[in-house]
Amino acid sequence: MQPVVPLVVPQLRTITVGGALAGVGIEASAFRHGLVHETVASFDVLTGNGRLLHCTPEGEHRALFFGFPNSYGTLGYALRVQVRTQPARAFVALEHRRYRSATDCLEAIARSCEAPDSDYLDGVAFAPDDLVLTRGHFTDAAPWTSDYGGEQVYHRSLRERERDFLTTHDYLWRWDTDWFWCSRHFGAQHPLVRRLLGRERLNSATWQRWMRWNSRWGLTRAWQRLWGRHPESVIQDVDIPLPRAAEFLDFLKREVGIWPVWLCPIRAAPATPRWTLYALQPGVPHLNFGFWDVILDRQAQPPGWHNRRIEAEVTRLGGRKSLYSECWYTEAEFWALHDRPAYRALKAAYDPGSALGDLYAKCTARGGRG
Ligand SMILES: Cc1cc2nc3c(=O)[nH]c(=O)nc-3n(C[C@H](O)[C@H](O)[C@H](O)COP(=O)(O)OP(=O)(O)OC[C@H]3O[C@@H](n4cnc5c(N)ncnc54)[C@H](O)[C@@H]3O)c2cc1C
């Protein structure tokens, strides 16, 4: 029997299909297939008022089908999700192409979105003038395979080799071992530390646990304060219309200074259907920028200072951001970006007693999350 793989598999092993549907899931196949929710055929949902409903694009509950992505569990809980799949092969052959010019790199992305030339496409901006695009092709045979689940670090390989081969399994989880590059905060990219930790601990679940523990006890914050620095956590995941991506890169260079940045192209969304709470500009490919770090300031800034500026720039460029990111929108800003009347209608139909809470309150610092 031909093995298959979901059309879009978010890179981190901890991400569930329900979480990727209720949030917004992405991976290097998004330039062909769109975001995770665009690959969902149907799902069963337990609503806030205790009903178990089957949602499809054409069925009675189609409003919930199209309103569920980006609702983060405030309309109901998905219990069973049916996703579309594609035939898989045993290996993925990788080609890493390095660019010294962001313009050249963005032009290559635009060409690939117009006429997909591989099965997978993502990139990393290590610096404004050091970008790598990686194309992945399914293949039945490989002359060798690399292993980035132990001592070797995947993101380093992007600048060290032009070709590589991974088993399809290892390709899908290539970013999990080091949580992209965030494991560096725990010293875990040193060979000795990797050996001591062992393969079973090198994964996003470990880093996530440690990060939560650190933020609960405020260790890094206290340490930085000791040195007169004011840290602000900047965890951002934003989708920018591709024609404006160069402006966003300039902004990152000028105002943010976090590198590396993960780049993941998303195919142009058709005008219909419209995803109520995550409507990207139709007919325009987008580029996802993922960047996760702490900015250290010498001077104290108002809470959310850097995150607020990023939000304003995303809005200026006509983009969107995932709500798992640090969110500092005011309520008015938030609902100017998310269709409030449609959300209210969905709440009235599926969670009339608001047992599951409100999206703004759940996802934003000002609404209560922070
Ligand atoms: C550091 C970091 C990196 C990330 N990188 C990526 C990435 O590379 N690619 C990507 O696609 N995504 C990425 N994400 C985002 C991730 O896809 C979303 O946050 C997603 O919602 C997480 O799914 P989860 O299963 O882990 O859900 P959880 O984190 O457990 O929950 C997230 C939210 O979704 C709700 N939820 C969870 N399951 C369900 C369900 N079955 N039905 C309804 N609501 C539900 C929860 O109530 C909660 O509000 C990243 C997130 C972080 C924090």
The ligand as an ORCA input file, in Angstrom:
! r2SCAN-3c Opt
* xyz 0 1
  C       7.553     28.653     19.706
  C       6.424     28.222     18.791
  C       6.722     27.847     17.482
  C       5.706     27.490     16.617
  N       6.026     27.118     15.371
  C       5.067     26.679     14.570
  C       5.354     26.177     13.299
  O       6.512     26.132     12.906
  N       4.346     25.729     12.512
  C       3.075     25.775     12.955
  O       2.198     25.343     12.247
  N       2.764     26.275     14.123
  C       3.708     26.712     14.946
  N       3.366     27.167     16.160
  C       1.958     27.462     16.446
  C       1.051     26.300     16.668
  O       0.670     25.682     15.441
  C      -0.230     26.796     17.277
  O       0.085     27.466     18.486
  C      -1.181     25.660     17.515
  O      -2.431     26.175     17.917
  C      -0.608     24.760     18.590
  O      -1.327     23.545     18.621
  P      -1.286     22.615     19.905
  O      -1.894     21.330     19.461
  O       0.082     22.573     20.485
  O      -2.284     23.363     20.854
  P      -2.107     23.974     22.289
  O      -0.856     24.789     22.377
  O      -2.342     22.900     23.264
  O      -3.332     24.948     22.277
  C      -3.297     26.149     21.512
  C      -4.685     26.745     21.490
  O      -5.542     25.976     20.651
  C      -6.638     25.480     21.401
  N      -6.828     24.095     20.991
  C      -5.938     23.078     21.083
  N      -6.477     21.942     20.608
  C      -7.726     22.252     20.205
  C      -8.779     21.507     19.627
  N      -8.665     20.200     19.383
  N      -9.942     22.173     19.334
  C     -10.084     23.477     19.613
  N      -9.125     24.219     20.165
  C      -7.957     23.627     20.450
  C      -6.261     25.582     22.862
  O      -7.386     25.806     23.667
  C      -5.342     26.806     22.853
  O      -6.056     27.988     22.894
  C       4.362     27.516     17.045
  C       4.042     27.867     18.360
  C       5.067     28.204     19.234
  C       4.700     28.567     20.669
*
